[in-house]
Amino acid sequence: MKHRNGIMDGLVLIAAGVLLLAGNFNMLPTGFWWAILEMWPVIFIMTGLDVMASYMKSDIAAWFLFACEVLVLVAVIWIAWTYPSAQAPEFLQYFPFIDVLENLAEGFGVTWPGS
């Protein structure tokens, strides 16, 4: 299925761009990015599905795997959106540069999640 190569890569880039833009306009719920970071193993799932789809001889099977990839991507975004209490890990409070970043952000009027 040569015409399908690169579709998932483009879809992930578009989704990331839309989410980053929504983050710039403060449209994302608090803790969204921490919830996304907690789901990092999904990268392996997406990559595996993409590799499997590229080796499929049947177009129907390859498009089915592509549909599974899209569902996984949508599920990750939905879970991160509705995750009840995603927040920065507690160990970050022990790093002194976090206070410097918070003070700098406060000077620019940026508020940190959970503060």
N, C-alpha and C positions, 0 to 999 in steps of 0.2 A: 504494500500500500504506500507507494512513493509520494502520492499527493498529500498525505497526512503529516508528514514529517514537519516538526516545528510548531504545530498548532498548540500543543500544550504549553510549550515554552512561552509563546506569545500570550496565551491566556493568563498564565501566571504573572507575566510582566504587566499586563493590563490591570489585573486584580490588585497587584502590589501598588501600581501607580494610583489607582482610584482610592485605595485605603490610605496611602501616604497623603494624598490630597485632602481626603476627609479628615485625617489627623491634623493637617495644617489649619483647617477651619474649625477645629475642636468639635467635630461631629461624632467622634468615636466615644464609646463609654469608657469610664475610668478603668484602667487595668487591661485594656484590650491588647496592647502590645506584649504585656507580660503573659497573658493567656496564650497568645500566638507562640511566644518563646517556649512555653511549657509543652507545646505540641510539636517540637522539632522532629520527633521520629516520623512524622507524616512525610517528611522529605524522602525517606527511604521507600515508603509506600508509593508515592507519586512517581518516583524514579523507576521503581520496579514495574509499575503498570505501563509506564511509557516505553520501557525497553521491551516488555512483552508485546505491546501493540505494534512496535516497529518490526517484529519478527513474524507477525501473523500473516499467513497466506490468504486468509479469507478477509475480505473487506468488512463483512458483517461482524466478525469477531473483533477486528481491530477497532471498529467504531463503538462496539459495546465496551471495550476497555477504555476508550476515550471518554465515553459517557460515565464510566465508573470514576475516572480521574476528575471529571467536572464535579461529580457528586461529592467526592472527597474534599475538593477545594471549597465547595459551598458549605459543606458540613463543618470544616475547620473555621471558616469565617463566622458561621452562625454560632458555633460553640464559644468562640472567643468573644462574640458580641454579647452572649447571654451568661457568660461565666460570672458567678455571683461576687466573688471577692478576690479577683486576681490583683496582686500587688507585687511590688518589688520584693525580692528575697531579703530576709532579715539580715543576712551577713553583710549586705551593702552598707548598713548603718555603721559598721566598724571601719570604713574607709574614710579618712579625713577629707579627701577631695570631693566627696559627696556634699559636704557642708559648703565648700567653696562653690560648687556648681549650683546649689540651691540659692545661695546668696546672690550669685551672678544672675540667675534666672529671675529671682525676685526683683532685682534692679530693672530688668526688662519687662516686668509685669507678667512673667510666665508663672503659672501655678503648677506644682507637681501633684500627680495623683495621690490622694490620701493625705494631703496636707491642708 
